[in-house]
């Protein structure tokens, strides 16, 4: 992970793509969001979605998985270059969650994150507070998912700043 000082407003991170298969949609829905249009093709076709639809929570979970994977990739690159990566803090939450268009079986969603704001924490000046818009678009470049996430990011030189290279 990068330090607060290394992150710029407007910076965009490409997180990757994921194809939502009927099997994956049904498996997630059966365990976490068992609604008829997420579990059965016929029910999906007869719904306002017009096909087997991925749960919005499934879409959000895939985005989170890709955010974590991108962070691990960036950390590995920093270490490989001889640097010390930052150790991220917790997230106090998110706002503005929108499931803009249904994600149907066979859709491939490409996720990205754009930094919208950053500021130093007033109560904990060793941390910065970052807001990023995490979004997904389908194979037709149509927006399907969006949320504004907030995260604590350590500032360079703080006691919470980084891992040793051996951790």
N, C-alpha and C positions, 0 to 999 in steps of 0.2 A: 504494500500500500504506500501511496505517496503522502508526504507531509502537507499540512494545510498551506504552507507558503508556496508549494509547487503546483497548486491547483488554481486554475483561472476560471473566472466566470465566463461562460460560453463554451468551455471545453467540452468536447463530445467524445464519448467512449463507445465504440462498437462492441456489443456484448456477444453477438452470435445469433444463430438461427436455430429453430426447432420446428419439426413437422409434427403436428398433432394427429396421430393415427386414431382410428376408431377404437382399437384395442386399448391404447393409453387413456383415451377419454373415458371409456367405460370403467377401466380399472381405478382411475382417480375418483370418478363419481361414485362408484360403489363404496369406496372407503370413506370419502370425505364430503360428498355433496350429491346424495342419491336422488336427483330429480329426473323425471321420466325422459326429458329431452336430452339428457346427458348419458342415459343408460340404454336407450332403445332407438334404433334408426327410424323405425316407423313413427314413433312418438315425436322424434326430432323433425321428421319431414312434415308432420301434421301440426307442428308448433309454429309460432311466429318466426322462428329461426330458419325454417325450411330445410333442416338437416340435423344430423347428430352434432350437438354443440358441446364444446369444451366448457366446463365450469369456469367462471371468471377467476375463481380461486386457483384453478389449475394453471391458467395463463399467468397469474401473478406469481405462483410458485416456481414456474419455469424461469420467469424473469429473475427472481431472487437467486435461483441456482446459477444462472449465468453471471449475475453480479459477483457472487462469491468466487466462481471460477476465474473471472477476469481479475479479481483482486489477487488470487493465488498466482496467476500468470505474471502479473506486474511485480509481485513480491519476489518471485523466482528470478525475474530479469534484473531487478535491483541488486539482489545478492550476487548473481552471476557477474555483474559489472563491478563488484567489490564494494557496493554501498550497503547502507543499513536501512531497511524498510521501516516505515511507521507501523505501529500496531493500532488498528482502528478501535474506536470506542463503540459504545452501544448506539442504537437509534432510538430517539424518543418518540418515533412514530412517523406517520405519513398523513397526507391530506389529498383531497381532490382525486380520489380513486374513481376512474371512469372505465367502464367496459363499453367502448364506443361502437363496435360492430361485433357480431358473433364470430367466434372462431370455430369453424366447422372441421369435421374429419377431413384430412388431406391438406388443410391449410398449413403453410409454412410461415411462421412469424419471425421477423428479424427484430431484435431488441437493441436499444441504445439508451444512453444516459447523457443528459446535458446539464452541466452545473448552471443553476439559475442565480443563486445568491451564496455569499459566504461572509461570515463575521466572526470576530473573536468573542468567546463566551465572557460575559461580564462576571459571573460567579466563579468560573474556573478558567482563568486566562491562559492556562497551559493547553487548553483545547480550543479548536475552532469549531464553528457550527456551519455545516454545509447543507444546502438544499439543492437537490438534483431532480429533474424531470426524467423519470424512467418510462419509456414508451415502447410500443411494439407496432409494427406495420405488417400487413399480410403480403402475399406474393404479388398483389396488384398495387402495392404501395399505398394501400388504404390504412389509416390509423385504426387500430382495434383496441388498444389498451394504453392507459396513462395514469401515472400517479406522481405526486410530488413528495419525495422522501427527504427526511432530515437525518443527518448523522453527525456524530462527534468525530472530529479528526484531530490527532495530536499535532501540536506546533513543534517545530524543530527546536531542539535544545531543552525541551521540558523533560521532567522525570518520567513521563508516560510515553516518551517519544518513540523508542524503537526496540527491536529485538537485537540481541547480539547475533553475530553471523553464525554462531553455533547452535542456535535454538531452532 
